[in-house]
Amino acid sequence: MQTAQLVSSVAQRSVTHIDVLTTIEKIIADIAIGPAEKIDAIDQLLKKKRLSQRLFQEDEQRLKSLKEVNQKVHDRENYYLILEKNSSKLTGKVADILKVLVAGTSSSGKDILSAFFYYQDKNGSITSSGAVPTSFLRMEEQQRVLSPEGNLRTGLYKVFLFKEIRDAIKSGALAVESSYDYRSFEEYIIPAGLWQKEKEFLIKQAGITAHAHPRATLLKLNERLNAQIKKTNNQLSENKQVYFDAAGDWHLMKDKRSEEEPDAESLYPQEYIIPVLGVLTTVGNICGFTSVFNHHGIDYVPKRPEQKLFFAAILGFGCNIGIRKFSFMSKGIRTSSLETTALHYFTPETLIEANDKLLSFSNSLPLTSHFRKEEDFVHTSSDGQKFDVSVASLVASPSFKYFGNGRGVTLYSFLDESGQLFYSTVFSAAEPESHYVLDGLTHNEVVVPNAHSTDTHGYSEPVFAVTGLLGIEFRPRFARFHHQQLYSINEVRTYKEQGLKIVPDLKINLEHLENNWEDILRLGCTIKLGYSKASTLFRRLNSYSKQHPLYKALKDLGRLYKTAYVYQYMDDELVRKTVSGSLSKIESSNNFSKAITIGNNQELIWATRREQLIAEGCKRLIANAVNTYNLLLLSEKLSLTNSEEEKQILLKKIVRTSTQSWAHINLVGEYDFSEGKDYKTFDLNALMKPILKQ
């Protein structure tokens, strides 16, 4: 009998038994009838309810069977049988991969490393009679891999082995030298030998000499933190943004999202529309960004394609239309020529160069600096967008919140106050955005930020630590500022004894921070000097099952910088406004990004990470070209003013407008209604004939 049927049968019979027992109890308790009548009533009840000795035995057998089933479920034997039964499928997929993996000898998981080497020595051929390493298994698993006769269940053993190897690789217990993402952490940072030999030079080159000594740095940071705590508390009576609840806990009112109301009058052309190809051509002729596209060939470099092919490939990639389809939509473009250009001239690296060349020009325009709120102070921001991927992709990951039953990626962009997108990248939607914040701040030489803002998704305490070392003010906008724990170097009671209302919650581990200071400096130099990307380092540090000592120290240092910022944000209205304003701009830029991604219902058609990075680089190039074109239009308006007073009035209007406006730009192509066009016709007489003869 199936388990479901057995449970249903026992449940139904249990109801009957309970009903009969309840009635018998009432009969026995009834004083109005005698003993003989009671026996007769009970006998009639049993016959009516179809309860006999045979049926009682059947019910007893059902209950016994159910107990046996329940015991198997409790022992999870069915689960292990299923694993063993399907082990051949898993072995067929991963066995050959494990045979060629090169494990790092510095791996901390000695037990799993021993089992891994054993598997490779046996070339995956594990027999039921051989003695195998089992120390990496849990006690229950060690019992399960042996049959009652004492033989090894090889299929189940391999499943356990593959699972443990996977978990060990992810957690960092098993380093894989033949991998980009899962090597030992030491292999990603500046080599220890080079660090010991050139430490002072590297620190100076990275520009963090002021932080070379931990005690002096932390003393200075502690003075700054204590001064900010005192200042914020002293001005609470005048601060209308901070209030306290009945329990005495502080809260912060939300600021308005926009700094100023934009002018209703548009400063961009209203009487005509500019085609996006015209924008690319104009800006390309001025700054020559297409000159960075070079053929990948070494032995043979063919004749350089026409410039129009580069523009066509940029639009095919950036608008998410696809190279082949875009060639079909275009006139004067051969499909083979466009596909060859896209294949041999476009890489993620060349797209970064092209964007940097364009930004170098737009950054040199006098108007660009007027969009900054503070002179010689660059405030940037970053934010991520989720995009569905409509093709099979190893980069894409599921997220029901964003993609329903589909899969997608995050496109992460960086923007300055004048609308220049100075960096962007693509990664799995399952990865934290905070890992990639430092990539844009350090792998870019055109726009060098003094302060940077993100939303809560872009925040982490290690990011606070590294930006603090590099001299960048990290200013995230938390969803709930009052939920952030505040930290200090001093004992918390010292602040309470001063009668301060808003005090730190916890004290950091100062000794651990100082002991790991040299590793913090080494990490900072690694990121600043470009030995490895911050996203790679943080992804690896964050993957360890137990927190890496360096990661713990980074969190403690970041907590100090974060606490100082939270107190500053509470107290400084200008900081609150600039943070809100910069994030409003990046959110508006995300809308522009969506507008450019017109193809395939805005679901990405690129499968590999390389293709996705190329497409994102092209989209960023289009956005930067439009932004630069708008800066040129506005600069031209300024140059045509007749007086200094008129120029000042116009300049005030310009800095309140967005340079990422696209209402006057045609992003979707042109329609040709001129006469004399030949279009396909159909022979309806032939089409209306029956398809099959009767």
Secondary structure, DSSP 8 states (H G I E B T S, - for coil): --HHHHHHHHHHHHHHHHHHHHHHHHHHH-TTS-HHHHHHHHHHHHHHTT--HHHHHHHHHHHHHHHHHHHHHHHTHHHHHHHHHTHHHHHHHHHHHHHH--B-TT-S-HHHHHHHHHHHHTTT---TTS----TTS-HHHHHHTB-TTS-B-HHHHHHHHHHHHHHHHHHTSS-BTT-SSSS-GGGTSS-HHHHHHHHHHHHHHHT-GGGSSHHHHHHHHHHHHHHHHHHHHHTGGG-TTEEE-TTS-EEE----S-SS---SS--S-SS--EEHHHHHHHHHHHH-GGGG-----SS-------HHHHHHHHHHHHTTS-HHHHHHH-SS--HHHHHHHHHHH--HHHHHHHHHHHHHHHHHSTTGGGG-SBTTB-EEEEEEEEEEB-S--SS-EE-HHHHTTSEEEEEEEEE-TTS-EEEEEEEETTS-GGGGHHHHHHS-SSS--SEEE--GGG--HHHHHHHHHHT-EE----S-GGGS--EESS-HHHHHHTT-SS--SEE--HHHHHHTHHHHHHHHHHHHTTSS-HHHHHHHHHH-SS--HHHHHHHHHHHHHHHHHHHHHHH-HHHHHHHHHHHHHHHHHHHHHHHH--GGGG-B---SHHHHHHHHHHHHHHHHHHHHHHHHHHHHHHHT-SSHHHHHHHHHHHHTS-TT--TTEE-S------SS-------HHHHTS-SS--
